[in-house]
Amino acid sequence: MYERPEYSGRVLPDDSDITTAGTAELVLTFCSVMDNMTRTNNTTGLAELGRYAGQLWWEMTGRGVEFK
């Protein structure tokens, strides 16, 4: 279980290669994307955020990150 990211974590820029990012950056970026999903009322924007969240989720799952 990944309870707390390292203090060196940061939200990734949109054009980042998530496969080379650190786990802390993935977790923080995923949380940021999920927060942005609750704030958008644009269907296209919501779809893009959902796609990106899915990519982040599968990358984290592949690294053994668990959310409880």
C-alpha positions as a printed NumPy array, in Angstrom:
array([[  0.   ,   0.   ,   0.   ],
       [  1.268,   3.47 ,  -0.859],
       [  0.25 ,   5.672,   2.027],
       [  2.235,   8.848,   1.498],
       [  4.319,  10.051,  -1.447],
       [  7.852,  11.249,  -0.882],
       [  8.257,  14.974,  -0.396],
       [ 10.025,  15.202,  -3.758],
       [  6.806,  14.409,  -5.624],
       [  5.23 ,  16.914,  -7.986],
       [  2.31 ,  17.038, -10.393],
       [  3.514,  16.071, -13.852],
       [  3.152,  18.369, -16.872],
       [  0.577,  17.185, -19.436],
       [  3.2  ,  16.063, -21.958],
       [  5.219,  13.915, -19.519],
       [  6.183,  10.319, -20.19 ],
       [  4.466,   8.592, -17.29 ],
       [  6.5  ,   5.413, -17.768],
       [  9.651,   7.239, -16.627],
       [  8.019,   9.26 , -13.835],
       [  8.525,   8.456, -10.173],
       [  5.772,   6.779,  -8.193],
       [  5.251,   9.879,  -6.041],
       [  4.684,  11.992,  -9.152],
       [  2.169,   9.462, -10.493],
       [  0.197,   9.448,  -7.245],
       [  0.135,  13.243,  -6.956],
       [ -0.785,  13.671, -10.619],
       [ -3.57 ,  11.084, -10.338],
       [ -5.022,  12.882,  -7.309],
       [ -4.822,  16.2  ,  -9.162],
       [ -6.558,  14.74 , -12.226],
       [ -9.331,  13.261, -10.08 ],
       [ -9.813,  16.644,  -8.386],
       [-10.   ,  18.375, -11.775],
       [-12.602,  15.849, -12.942],
       [-14.932,  16.981, -10.163],
       [-14.524,  20.619, -11.224],
       [-15.124,  20.399, -14.968],
       [-18.46 ,  20.762, -16.709],
       [-17.018,  20.26 , -20.187],
       [-17.739,  16.796, -21.631],
       [-14.675,  16.775, -23.864],
       [-12.441,  17.904, -21.014],
       [-13.938,  15.257, -18.743],
       [-13.246,  12.557, -21.347],
       [ -9.617,  13.663, -21.678],
       [ -9.158,  13.73 , -17.908],
       [-10.712,  10.273, -17.667],
       [ -8.378,   8.916, -20.342],
       [ -5.338,  10.354, -18.569],
       [ -6.534,   9.081, -15.18 ],
       [ -6.842,   5.602, -16.696],
       [ -3.299,   5.725, -18.022],
       [ -1.998,   6.853, -14.639],
       [ -4.02 ,   4.182, -12.857],
       [ -2.642,   1.338, -14.972],
       [  0.912,   2.617, -14.663],
       [  0.548,   2.747, -10.867],
       [ -1.09 ,  -0.693, -10.771],
       [  1.827,  -2.11 , -12.732],
       [  4.16 ,  -0.741, -10.054],
       [  2.168,  -2.304,  -7.221],
       [  0.55 ,   0.88 ,  -5.908],
       [ -2.668,   0.184,  -3.966],
       [ -5.279,   2.676,  -2.825],
       [ -7.508,   1.765,   0.108]])
